Amino acid sequence: MKIGVIGVGGVGGYFGGLLARRGTDIHFVARGKHLRTLQEEGLQVLSSAGNFHVRIHATAEPHEIGPVDLVLFCVKSFDTYHATREMESMVDDSTVILSLQNGIDNLEKLVDYYGSERIMGGTAYIESSLAAPGAIAHTGDMGRIVFGELDGEASERARSILEMFQQAGIDTRLSDNIQRVLWEKFLFICGVHGVSTLCRAPLGLVMTCPETRELLMQVMQEVQRLAETKGIELSKKAVSDAMELVGTYKKQFKCSMLRDLEWHRPMEIEALNGMVVKLGRMLGVATPLNQVIYACIKLENQKILDPLWMSQLEG
């Protein structure tokens, strides 16, 4: 199976690295210094499960890779529109595109462009990040992929992907209700990313303070009510299960949105708490806590996206 990876960050770099180490025919699309390091020195994974280094094929030009059997689509949500069109030369009639992104609207964008028959939904449960050009840091014990066909079928192609991932040492599960999986992950990350970034605090500090712990739970409850109104059947224990999962993270864990804020990089606020607010308005569901989080973090994101805007205010 020939694989292409779009987005060589914490998710695409880590899981793509495991597949490359296995000897899979895999190709990576990257940019800038990250690309040059991957080409010259290979991919380095620094993991609590064991460090490894692997030589890979990386390019800035998807047409150099050509059609693939599977695309691992791992870009940030705000890059979905551009990346969807950029990778067109890698997609033919038999290509499967597996999204491993945060958020709940990326699949719709992929389906609109490529058709539902090519798309699978998925999510990654992992603590990982781009530590330096060419280097991925994986911390904690989690490193799992859950994915599935949009119609829930355990298709032959889904089982083939499952087997390939598992042979590479990836903890992988095939879901018959991927929309539910994506919404339960969405509930989790809207709470964790939103509250942790708003407080500018590692997850352990958020959980130590009773007030922020309660805030975290209530933010998740807003997402659960939104899902129910939209007709998505989540587990009745979705929030309590999410809070239990939060408790398994290391106290010093920083979510990707908080790291992005600290490093002055664009944040996925529109795809997370911003999407909660947008859908809440459309469906008539009150989401006041998510609105506060969205407003505050959107302002910080605006400073990052438009430094000139900030300098004009200061002037």
C-alpha positions as a Python dict, from the first residue, in 0.01 Angstrom:
ca = {
    (1, 'M'): (0, 0, 0),
    (2, 'K'): (136, 340, -102),
    (3, 'I'): (73, 614, 154),
    (4, 'G'): (100, 991, 148),
    (5, 'V'): (110, 1203, 464),
    (6, 'I'): (-20, 1560, 450),
    (7, 'G'): (82, 1741, 768),
    (8, 'V'): (402, 1611, 931),
    (9, 'G'): (342, 1740, 1283),
    (10, 'G'): (276, 1556, 1605),
    (11, 'V'): (15, 1324, 1454),
    (12, 'G'): (133, 1274, 1096),
    (13, 'G'): (499, 1266, 1197),
    (14, 'Y'): (456, 1013, 1476),
    (15, 'F'): (223, 765, 1308),
    (16, 'G'): (388, 816, 970),
    (17, 'G'): (722, 748, 1135),
    (18, 'L'): (599, 419, 1276),
    (19, 'L'): (476, 315, 932),
    (20, 'A'): (808, 419, 773),
    (21, 'R'): (1001, 220, 1032),
    (22, 'R'): (796, -84, 935),
    (23, 'G'): (913, -42, 574),
    (24, 'T'): (585, 91, 435),
    (25, 'D'): (589, 273, 101),
    (26, 'I'): (520, 613, 255),
    (27, 'H'): (580, 971, 139),
    (28, 'F'): (559, 1298, 334),
    (29, 'V'): (460, 1649, 225),
    (30, 'A'): (627, 1923, 429),
    (31, 'R'): (763, 2277, 401),
    (32, 'G'): (1053, 2501, 499),
    (33, 'K'): (1325, 2401, 742),
    (34, 'H'): (1121, 2101, 855),
    (35, 'L'): (1128, 1968, 499),
    (36, 'R'): (1500, 2031, 454),
    (37, 'T'): (1580, 1848, 777),
    (38, 'L'): (1357, 1555, 682),
    (39, 'Q'): (1529, 1530, 344),
    (40, 'E'): (1884, 1566, 473),
    (41, 'E'): (1871, 1393, 811),
    (42, 'G'): (1550, 1188, 814),
    (43, 'L'): (1272, 1178, 1073),
    (44, 'Q'): (1356, 1150, 1441),
    (45, 'V'): (1090, 1040, 1691),
    (46, 'L'): (1157, 1100, 2059),
    (47, 'S'): (909, 877, 2240),
    (48, 'S'): (845, 745, 2586),
    (49, 'A'): (792, 413, 2409),
    (50, 'G'): (1143, 428, 2260),
    (51, 'N'): (1329, 671, 2036),
    (52, 'F'): (1391, 591, 1672),
    (53, 'H'): (1525, 748, 1355),
    (54, 'V'): (1419, 664, 1002),
    (55, 'R'): (1512, 786, 656),
    (56, 'I'): (1205, 897, 461),
    (57, 'H'): (1099, 1048, 131),
    (58, 'A'): (976, 1404, 183),
    (59, 'T'): (885, 1671, -69),
    (60, 'A'): (706, 2004, -95),
    (61, 'E'): (539, 1897, -420),
    (62, 'P'): (256, 1641, -401),
    (63, 'H'): (274, 1581, -777),
    (64, 'E'): (621, 1429, -724),
    (65, 'I'): (453, 1156, -517),
    (66, 'G'): (167, 1088, -758),
    (67, 'P'): (-146, 885, -681),
    (68, 'V'): (-146, 692, -354),
    (69, 'D'): (-369, 426, -201),
    (70, 'L'): (-409, 611, 128),
    (71, 'V'): (-371, 975, 233),
    (72, 'L'): (-320, 1042, 602),
    (73, 'F'): (-465, 1392, 623),
    (74, 'C'): (-322, 1550, 939),
    (75, 'V'): (-313, 1925, 881),
    (76, 'K'): (-452, 2186, 1119),
    (77, 'S'): (-818, 2265, 1055),
    (78, 'F'): (-741, 2612, 921),
    (79, 'D'): (-525, 2454, 649),
    (80, 'T'): (-791, 2207, 532),
    (81, 'Y'): (-916, 2415, 238),
    (82, 'H'): (-570, 2475, 91),
    (83, 'A'): (-434, 2125, 159),
    (84, 'T'): (-742, 1959, 10),
    (85, 'R'): (-669, 2121, -324),
    (86, 'E'): (-293, 2096, -300),
    (87, 'M'): (-297, 1715, -276),
    (88, 'E'): (-522, 1660, -578),
    (89, 'S'): (-239, 1500, -779),
    (90, 'M'): (-210, 1230, -511),
    (91, 'V'): (-574, 1124, -542),
    (92, 'D'): (-725, 893, -803),
    (93, 'D'): (-1042, 683, -816),
    (94, 'S'): (-911, 423, -569),
    (95, 'T'): (-750, 658, -315),
    (96, 'V'): (-878, 662, 44),
    (97, 'I'): (-839, 987, 240),
    (98, 'L'): (-829, 933, 616),
    (99, 'S'): (-866, 1253, 818),
    (100, 'L'): (-698, 1249, 1160),
    (101, 'Q'): (-778, 1612, 1243),
    (102, 'N'): (-933, 1798, 1532),
    (103, 'G'): (-1283, 1934, 1484),
    (104, 'I'): (-1606, 1807, 1331),
    (105, 'D'): (-1639, 1992, 1000),
    (106, 'N'): (-1326, 1879, 817),
    (107, 'L'): (-1489, 1563, 682),
    (108, 'E'): (-1764, 1770, 523),
    (109, 'K'): (-1505, 1982, 343),
    (110, 'L'): (-1324, 1673, 215),
    (111, 'V'): (-1649, 1509, 107),
    (112, 'D'): (-1758, 1823, -78),
    (113, 'Y'): (-1435, 1822, -280),
    (114, 'Y'): (-1357, 1451, -330),
    (115, 'G'): (-1688, 1271, -271),
    (116, 'S'): (-1793, 1058, 25),
    (117, 'E'): (-1673, 732, -132),
    (118, 'R'): (-1308, 838, -90),
    (119, 'I'): (-1329, 966, 269),
    (120, 'M'): (-1286, 796, 606),
    (121, 'G'): (-1312, 968, 940),
    (122, 'G'): (-1068, 919, 1222),
    (123, 'T'): (-911, 1069, 1528),
    (124, 'A'): (-585, 1028, 1718),
    (125, 'Y'): (-547, 1000, 2093),
    (126, 'I'): (-189, 1105, 2153),
    (127, 'E'): (37, 1352, 2330),
    (128, 'S'): (281, 1457, 2059),
    (129, 'S'): (421, 1768, 1897),
    (130, 'L'): (682, 1897, 1655),
    (131, 'A'): (982, 1941, 1887),
    (132, 'A'): (1218, 2080, 1623),
    (133, 'P'): (1258, 2060, 1245),
    (134, 'G'): (1267, 1689, 1163),
    (135, 'A'): (1189, 1580, 1521),
    (136, 'I'): (862, 1463, 1678),
    (137, 'A'): (820, 1441, 2057),
    (138, 'H'): (576, 1178, 2187),
    (139, 'T'): (506, 1192, 2560),
    (140, 'G'): (273, 991, 2778),
    (141, 'D'): (143, 642, 2713),
    (142, 'M'): (-125, 717, 2453),
    (143, 'G'): (-79, 663, 2083),
    (144, 'R'): (-408, 535, 1941),
    (145, 'I'): (-602, 580, 1618),
    (146, 'V'): (-978, 522, 1593),
    (147, 'F'): (-1121, 539, 1242),
    (148, 'G'): (-1403, 411, 1026),
    (149, 'E'): (-1610, 434, 713),
    (150, 'L'): (-1866, 714, 710),
    (151, 'D'): (-2148, 459, 681),
    (152, 'G'): (-2008, 240, 959),
    (153, 'E'): (-1932, -58, 735),
    (154, 'A'): (-1637, -280, 825),
    (155, 'S'): (-1524, -272, 462),
    (156, 'E'): (-1238, -467, 314),
    (157, 'R'): (-1034, -150, 265),
    (158, 'A'): (-1095, -44, 625),
    (159, 'R'): (-982, -384, 752),
    (160, 'S'): (-670, -365, 533),
    (161, 'I'): (-579, -26, 680),
    (162, 'L'): (-647, -156, 1030),
    (163, 'E'): (-415, -452, 974),
    (164, 'M'): (-140, -232, 829),
    (165, 'F'): (-153, 7, 1124),
    (166, 'Q'): (-149, -276, 1376),
    (167, 'Q'): (146, -444, 1204),
    (168, 'A'): (335, -116, 1242),
    (169, 'G'): (273, -126, 1617),
    (170, 'I'): (-4, 134, 1618),
    (171, 'D'): (-288, 80, 1864),
    (172, 'T'): (-581, 102, 1621),
    (173, 'R'): (-955, 46, 1647),
    (174, 'L'): (-1216, 31, 1373),
    (175, 'S'): (-1541, 211, 1461),
    (176, 'D'): (-1890, 143, 1326),
    (177, 'N'): (-2002, 493, 1435),
    (178, 'I'): (-1724, 736, 1352),
    (179, 'Q'): (-1946, 1045, 1388),
    (180, 'R'): (-2004, 956, 1752),
    (181, 'V'): (-1631, 903, 1802),
    (182, 'L'): (-1550, 1240, 1645),
    (183, 'W'): (-1807, 1424, 1854),
    (184, 'E'): (-1688, 1264, 2178),
    (185, 'K'): (-1332, 1367, 2091),
    (186, 'F'): (-1463, 1713, 1997),
    (187, 'L'): (-1630, 1741, 2337),
    (188, 'F'): (-1301, 1647, 2503),
    (189, 'I'): (-1076, 1887, 2314),
    (190, 'C'): (-1315, 2183, 2328),
    (191, 'G'): (-1300, 2151, 2704),
    (192, 'V'): (-932, 2075, 2747),
    (193, 'H'): (-794, 2305, 2477),
    (194, 'G'): (-1038, 2585, 2548),
    (195, 'V'): (-1004, 2602, 2927),
    (196, 'S'): (-632, 2526, 2941),
    (197, 'T'): (-553, 2790, 2678),
    (198, 'L'): (-785, 3047, 2835),
    (199, 'C'): (-612, 2994, 3171),
    (200, 'R'): (-267, 2965, 3010),
    (201, 'A'): (-209, 2670, 3239),
    (202, 'P'): (-99, 2307, 3201),
    (203, 'L'): (-379, 2055, 3237),
    (204, 'G'): (-262, 1950, 3582),
    (205, 'L'): (-313, 2301, 3720),
    (206, 'V'): (-657, 2323, 3560),
    (207, 'M'): (-758, 1999, 3732),
    (208, 'T'): (-609, 2101, 4068),
    (209, 'C'): (-829, 2411, 4100),
    (210, 'P'): (-1194, 2318, 4180),
    (211, 'E'): (-1331, 2617, 3991),
    (212, 'T'): (-1144, 2550, 3665),
    (213, 'R'): (-1216, 2178, 3694),
    (214, 'E'): (-1587, 2261, 3718),
    (215, 'L'): (-1552, 2502, 3425),
    (216, 'L'): (-1392, 2229, 3216),
    (217, 'M'): (-1682, 1993, 3286),
    (218, 'Q'): (-1945, 2257, 3209),
    (219, 'V'): (-1781, 2348, 2877),
    (220, 'M'): (-1802, 1980, 2781),
    (221, 'Q'): (-2166, 1966, 2889),
    (222, 'E'): (-2248, 2249, 2649),
    (223, 'V'): (-2097, 2047, 2365),
    (224, 'Q'): (-2294, 1740, 2471),
    (225, 'R'): (-2623, 1934, 2462),
    (226, 'L'): (-2531, 2065, 2119),
    (227, 'A'): (-2463, 1712, 1991),
    (228, 'E'): (-2794, 1586, 2127),
    (229, 'T'): (-2982, 1870, 1958),
    (230, 'K'): (-2803, 1791, 1632),
    (231, 'G'): (-2910, 1426, 1659),
    (232, 'I'): (-2569, 1279, 1743),
    (233, 'E'): (-2613, 1002, 1999),
    (234, 'L'): (-2326, 1033, 2244),
    (235, 'S'): (-2275, 809, 2542),
    (236, 'K'): (-2468, 928, 2848),
    (237, 'K'): (-2130, 909, 3022),
    (238, 'A'): (-1951, 1115, 2755),
    (239, 'V'): (-1860, 1398, 2990),
    (240, 'S'): (-1765, 1178, 3286),
    (241, 'D'): (-1561, 954, 3055),
    (242, 'A'): (-1385, 1262, 2914),
    (243, 'M'): (-1308, 1390, 3264),
    (244, 'E'): (-1172, 1048, 3354),
    (245, 'L'): (-950, 1057, 3044),
    (246, 'V'): (-824, 1402, 3146),
    (247, 'G'): (-709, 1247, 3472),
    (248, 'T'): (-477, 1009, 3287),
    (249, 'Y'): (-268, 1291, 3138),
    (250, 'K'): (53, 1404, 3299),
    (251, 'K'): (13, 1713, 3517),
    (252, 'Q'): (254, 1918, 3307),
    (253, 'F'): (74, 1833, 2980),
    (254, 'K'): (11, 2132, 2755),
    (255, 'C'): (-244, 2098, 2477),
    (256, 'S'): (-146, 2198, 2125),
    (257, 'M'): (-354, 2516, 2130),
    (258, 'L'): (-180, 2640, 2445),
    (259, 'R'): (159, 2560, 2291),
    (260, 'D'): (57, 2747, 1977),
    (261, 'L'): (-39, 3050, 2185),
    (262, 'E'): (292, 3043, 2372),
    (263, 'W'): (487, 3017, 2046),
    (264, 'H'): (271, 3279, 1870),
    (265, 'R'): (142, 3034, 1610),
    (266, 'P'): (-211, 3034, 1461),
    (267, 'M'): (-461, 2843, 1675),
    (268, 'E'): (-752, 2614, 1584),
    (269, 'I'): (-999, 2820, 1787),
    (270, 'E'): (-1245, 2859, 1497),
    (271, 'A'): (-1270, 2481, 1446),
    (272, 'L'): (-1313, 2409, 1817),
    (273, 'N'): (-1493, 2647, 2054),
    (274, 'G'): (-1575, 2876, 1762),
    (275, 'M'): (-1760, 2591, 1591),
    (276, 'V'): (-1954, 2524, 1913),
    (277, 'V'): (-2068, 2886, 1918),
    (278, 'K'): (-2155, 2882, 1547),
    (279, 'L'): (-2360, 2562, 1569),
    (280, 'G'): (-2521, 2676, 1893),
    (281, 'R'): (-2653, 2987, 1721),
    (282, 'M'): (-2776, 2785, 1424),
    (283, 'L'): (-2956, 2528, 1642),
    (284, 'G'): (-3075, 2759, 1918),
    (285, 'V'): (-2856, 2601, 2186),
    (286, 'A'): (-2703, 2831, 2447),
    (287, 'T'): (-2324, 2796, 2474),
    (288, 'P'): (-2222, 3088, 2702),
    (289, 'L'): (-1903, 2933, 2838),
    (290, 'N'): (-1778, 2839, 2494),
    (291, 'Q'): (-1865, 3192, 2380),
    (292, 'V'): (-1640, 3344, 2645),
    (293, 'I'): (-1356, 3106, 2559),
    (294, 'Y'): (-1399, 3174, 2188),
    (295, 'A'): (-1404, 3552, 2227),
    (296, 'C'): (-1094, 3566, 2447),
    (297, 'I'): (-883, 3323, 2245),
    (298, 'K'): (-998, 3468, 1914),
    (299, 'L'): (-856, 3803, 2025),
    (300, 'E'): (-521, 3637, 2103),
    (301, 'N'): (-534, 3461, 1766),
    (302, 'Q'): (-598, 3791, 1590),
    (303, 'K'): (-282, 3934, 1746),
    (304, 'I'): (-85, 3641, 1603),
    (305, 'L'): (-245, 3646, 1259),
    (306, 'D'): (-222, 4022, 1213),
    (307, 'P'): (71, 4181, 1400),
    (308, 'L'): (16, 4502, 1202),
    (309, 'W'): (-334, 4529, 1353),
    (310, 'M'): (-181, 4504, 1699),
    (311, 'S'): (92, 4760, 1625),
    (312, 'Q'): (-166, 5009, 1497),
    (313, 'L'): (-357, 4980, 1824),
    (314, 'E'): (-40, 5030, 2026),
    (315, 'G'): (59, 5328, 1812),
}
